[in-house]
Amino acid sequence: MTPSARVQAAIEILDGIITAARGQGPPADRLIAQWFKDHRFAGSKDKRAIRELVYDAIRACGPVPSSGRAAMLGLAEEQADLRDRFDGSNYGPAAIEEDESVAAGGIAPEWLENLLIASTVGEDEAKGLLARAPLDTRINRVKLPAGSDGIPEGGEALPLPDALRFPAGTQVMTWEAWSAGLIEVQDLGSQLACAAVGAAPGDSVIDLCAGAGGKTLALAAAMANDGTLVAADTDRRRLSQLPPRAERAGARIAETLLLDPGQEAQALESWQGRADHVLVDAPCSGTGTWRRNPEARWRITPKELEKLVQVQARLLRLAATLVKSGGHVTYVTCSLLDDEGKNQIDAFLAENPDWRADMAELPLGTPHGAGVRLFPSTHGTDGFFIARIGRP
Ligand SMILES: C[S@@+](CC[C@H](N)C(=O)[O-])C[C@H]1O[C@@H](n2cnc3c(N)ncnc32)[C@H](O)[C@@H]1O
């Protein structure tokens, strides 16, 4: 493909991504993969260049652009030589007309930028949300006890002993060590969230929003496969991905529990006041994961955010009923918005003055309210809020 044809391909894909973002359609990655499937003439170099153009354009536009072409012209404001690709050549984009619509830059739609500012996220921290993420892994101590061989070479050591960082794009999933369950792909921020729980062998632990089990597997490893570990979620599809992952990782103690939305407490009735730890990795806007899903900032709406905040508050209160005296709830969101983090814990502690903030000591994190925040720019992780509170 010519360089201009690649730009036109990226414009077409961006059109699909913009439509999907407005109508809650498939994520960008899936739309890109579909385009490649439908256009088999694109070679591997074409694919790499097109993917890069698409993601660069998404990152370059704060608000949702009016079209893929407007988004690409927005990117051309940063990468001036891109304008030369609008040459009207065969399969290339038509020449640029005067007064054409050019998508606005910025970090995110204005309402979201305002919320980030109100949540004291600085300009550099906000920009860092759109950086490229490296590839972090966790050594699975269930299968690779300390001192054993088999740890992949070349990884950068990180402030958690089992965390190793590789460059973005490293194909870890093709490695024998991954197939054998010796390592897991997991952002350092997620690993820190699991460390904050403080789960130990023999404990009873509930991972209340387990999804496909990324954190469940880390908890099983921290518990050395000894104790009780319930992985609950309302999403059948995500939860169904957990048992095969647990099998590969040798996480024998993980048991799944599918919840009915709105009926979670009934399904967990037998757990009232019994758990040592409950992890609430709450559903959230995902402002901390824009490095991986930059188009997520075009998808979220104020109304959806409001609904998420309500669900988070409900799940936090449910979690509190499940822990025993002396037990802990660890509340985590991959968001930097205070409404989804600090304010949730502040409100809970105000309503429940007998509970106390009892944050675990972590090697990274900026104190924020009763917990800490992690920033891509400062800590090299996804953005997170993590707090741990204790029942008297
Ligand atoms: C941030 S994701 C969890 C990611 C997962 N813990 C991991 O480490 O891979 C939030 C999860 O909350 C789940 N969820 C949403 N509403 C829920 C509810 N009412 N009760 C339990 N889980 C819920 C979603 O299905 C989603 O899997």
Ligand as a Chemical Component Dictionary entry (heavy atoms), coordinates in Angstrom:
data_LIG
# 
_chem_comp.id                   LIG 
_chem_comp.type                 NON-POLYMER 
_chem_comp.pdbx_formal_charge   0 
_chem_comp.three_letter_code    LIG 
# 
loop_
_chem_comp_atom.comp_id 
_chem_comp_atom.atom_id 
_chem_comp_atom.alt_atom_id 
_chem_comp_atom.type_symbol 
_chem_comp_atom.charge 
_chem_comp_atom.model_Cartn_x 
_chem_comp_atom.model_Cartn_y 
_chem_comp_atom.model_Cartn_z 
_chem_comp_atom.pdbx_ordinal 
LIG C1  C1  C 0  -12.564 -3.253 36.634 1  
LIG S1  S1  S 1  -13.450 -4.624 36.104 2  
LIG C2  C2  C 0  -12.710 -5.940 36.997 3  
LIG C3  C3  C 0  -11.382 -6.395 36.453 4  
LIG C4  C4  C 0  -10.839 -7.615 37.144 5  
LIG N1  N1  N 0  -10.883 -7.521 38.576 6  
LIG C5  C5  C 0  -9.410  -7.891 36.712 7  
LIG O1  O1  O 0  -8.474  -7.689 37.496 8  
LIG O2  O2  O -1 -9.235  -8.306 35.553 9  
LIG C6  C6  C 0  -14.962 -4.415 36.918 10 
LIG C7  C7  C 0  -15.842 -5.638 36.920 11 
LIG O3  O3  O 0  -17.003 -5.349 37.685 12 
LIG C8  C8  C 0  -18.035 -6.149 37.200 13 
LIG N2  N2  N 0  -19.318 -5.686 37.749 14 
LIG C9  C9  C 0  -20.116 -4.710 37.272 15 
LIG N3  N3  N 0  -21.201 -4.590 38.070 16 
LIG C10 C10 C 0  -21.051 -5.502 39.064 17 
LIG C11 C11 C 0  -21.852 -5.880 40.184 18 
LIG N4  N4  N 0  -23.002 -5.270 40.440 19 
LIG N5  N5  N 0  -21.409 -6.850 40.998 20 
LIG C12 C12 C 0  -20.220 -7.466 40.760 21 
LIG N6  N6  N 0  -19.438 -7.173 39.697 22 
LIG C13 C13 C 0  -19.848 -6.204 38.859 23 
LIG C14 C14 C 0  -17.869 -6.047 35.695 24 
LIG O4  O4  O 0  -18.516 -7.103 35.046 25 
LIG C15 C15 C 0  -16.345 -6.084 35.552 26 
LIG O5  O5  O 0  -15.903 -7.386 35.281 27 
# 
loop_
_chem_comp_bond.comp_id 
_chem_comp_bond.atom_id_1 
_chem_comp_bond.atom_id_2 
_chem_comp_bond.value_order 
_chem_comp_bond.pdbx_ordinal 
LIG C1  S1  SING 1  
LIG S1  C2  SING 2  
LIG S1  C6  SING 3  
LIG C2  C3  SING 4  
LIG C3  C4  SING 5  
LIG C4  N1  SING 6  
LIG C4  C5  SING 7  
LIG C5  O1  DOUB 8  
LIG C5  O2  SING 9  
LIG C6  C7  SING 10 
LIG C7  O3  SING 11 
LIG C7  C15 SING 12 
LIG O3  C8  SING 13 
LIG C8  N2  SING 14 
LIG C8  C14 SING 15 
LIG N2  C9  SING 16 
LIG N2  C13 SING 17 
LIG C9  N3  DOUB 18 
LIG N3  C10 SING 19 
LIG C10 C11 SING 20 
LIG C10 C13 DOUB 21 
LIG C11 N4  SING 22 
LIG C11 N5  DOUB 23 
LIG N5  C12 SING 24 
LIG C12 N6  DOUB 25 
LIG N6  C13 SING 26 
LIG C14 O4  SING 27 
LIG C14 C15 SING 28 
LIG C15 O5  SING 29 
# 
